Amino acid sequence: MPNATFFLISLVKCGVVLFVLLTLVAYIQLAERKIVGRMQSRVGPTRVGPFGLLQPAADAIKFILKEDITPDSAHKFLYLLSPALSATLSMLAITVIPIGGGTVRLFGQNTPMQITDINVGLLFILGVTSLGVYGIVLAGWSSNSKYSLLGSLRGASQMVSYELALGLALIGPIILAGSLSLRHIVEAQQHYWFIVPQFLAFLIYLTAAFAETNRIPFDLPEAEGELGAGYHTEYSAMKFALFFLAEYINMITVSCVATLVFLGGWHGPVFGPALLRAILPLVWFVLKVCFFLFLYIWVRGTLPRFRYDQLMAFGWKVLVPLALGNILVTSLIVGLLA
Amino acid sequence: MQVALFFIFATLAVAGAVNLLVQRAPINAALSLVAVMGALAVLYLLLGAEFIAFVQILVYAGAIMVLFVFVIMLLNAQPDEASHRSRVARIIGVPALVALLVEFAGFLATQFSDSPVRMGEYISSTEDLGMALFHQYLLPFEVTSVLFLVGLIGAVLLAARREDPPAAMPTAVSSSSAKTTPAELVIR
């Protein structure tokens, strides 16, 4: 494929993914306010547009118009760098997520339904999310404020700890699929989804994913009752919006990975005329991802926050040993059957 | 395009390394090291070693360096003060550095042919790497892991807080003070 066509195709795909992603983030946030509102016997936003559907636009305008404050005692460069780093890294992880099994025809070339197809996609996602810690750590440190520093210390130790459980939980399905490529892992689930033989790994992954994305019940780095707003206390306007964006994109990423690795990705009943056959896999994929996103909101509306020592003890003394045991049993069974 | 990418990221790696040495503030030095590791990962990627590239990011940049930054933050490490310029360092250090560089250059010139490395010439795929590690080099691999474990346990032992003396605990005041052995006294 000539270089120019390659760049053009990549550009178009990036544009489409970026548009879908940002729209999704805006509306998850609206959905979250609506659903959590319903759970607390409120109605949520209803004023802007029909059923409050234009609320995200109003929020965006508000973020842009707010005063952009940089504290005098902040480390200027790192203070500016960290929100950009958070947002960039979260978007980077999305590039290897495949959303369908087939190919699309663009500029006379068949191209897979993902921005780039690499052999070690899962490893890439783990690597990029592990870098995401820097955004939080540097934000807290460079703000030069007590609450921010405490929040980022909590965030860093929490993310480093739960990353371990997250990675170990994914090894079970990787052993079953025999590949690190997300595409191959999904194709290996043609007959049964990996959630069936790897139910324990699925639960561990789900728990660790909540902690990785700093969501309730593991949102200690931004526990508003104790820390103001945690690591982003000093941030305002669009800089704050970037952290916000990063958190929601990370939610989408871990939901996509859970769908691809445990719920069979785009596999599902396919029937009907050719057009329906082409669209249905995409529909299944989106529905499964939406299920996880709903789960995030549901949990937020129902569970209280962990205490910090409980959080660390749970990660190291429960999740990590369980994940290691799961790897041992899985590899033993796969080895015996082979 | 490969050549252009190589030069961009090679320059970045060298610049990061130089910056690491020049910077006085610990946090800047640590972050330059992260940049060096990222640039190195891209160089691995250009050689087709995807697995090594992302493990490099995951382990070095994502875990080890985070701990470095963490410690720097916790201690709130201040910029280093310039040390007294030691004469010994100048008399022995500079010639030693030159000798080392000459030796290194000689080694590179004699041991490697000057034809460029090509993609796929070395073991690089995840599968081949696994085979090499768990068949050919199984013993060294396992020995290394035991070594890590020993280091880990040693670190925990050194860092673990000593138990409070029993007398300080309200419930243990009466029962344990009589039974203290000489060895425990020595530890205290």
HADDOCK unambig.tbl for C-alpha pairs under 7 A between the chains (distance, minus, plus):
assign (segid A and resid 120 and name CA) (segid B and resid 50 and name CA) 6.77 0.50 0.50
assign (segid A and resid 120 and name CA) (segid B and resid 51 and name CA) 6.51 0.50 0.50
assign (segid A and resid 123 and name CA) (segid B and resid 54 and name CA) 6.33 0.50 0.50
assign (segid A and resid 124 and name CA) (segid B and resid 54 and name CA) 5.85 0.50 0.50
assign (segid A and resid 126 and name CA) (segid B and resid 58 and name CA) 6.88 0.50 0.50
assign (segid A and resid 127 and name CA) (segid B and resid 54 and name CA) 6.03 0.50 0.50
assign (segid A and resid 127 and name CA) (segid B and resid 57 and name CA) 5.69 0.50 0.50
assign (segid A and resid 127 and name CA) (segid B and resid 58 and name CA) 4.25 0.50 0.50
assign (segid A and resid 127 and name CA) (segid B and resid 62 and name CA) 6.76 0.50 0.50
assign (segid A and resid 130 and name CA) (segid B and resid 58 and name CA) 6.25 0.50 0.50
assign (segid A and resid 130 and name CA) (segid B and resid 62 and name CA) 4.80 0.50 0.50
assign (segid A and resid 131 and name CA) (segid B and resid 61 and name CA) 6.88 0.50 0.50
assign (segid A and resid 131 and name CA) (segid B and resid 62 and name CA) 4.91 0.50 0.50
assign (segid A and resid 141 and name CA) (segid B and resid 73 and name CA) 6.68 0.50 0.50
assign (segid A and resid 160 and name CA) (segid B and resid 63 and name CA) 6.79 0.50 0.50
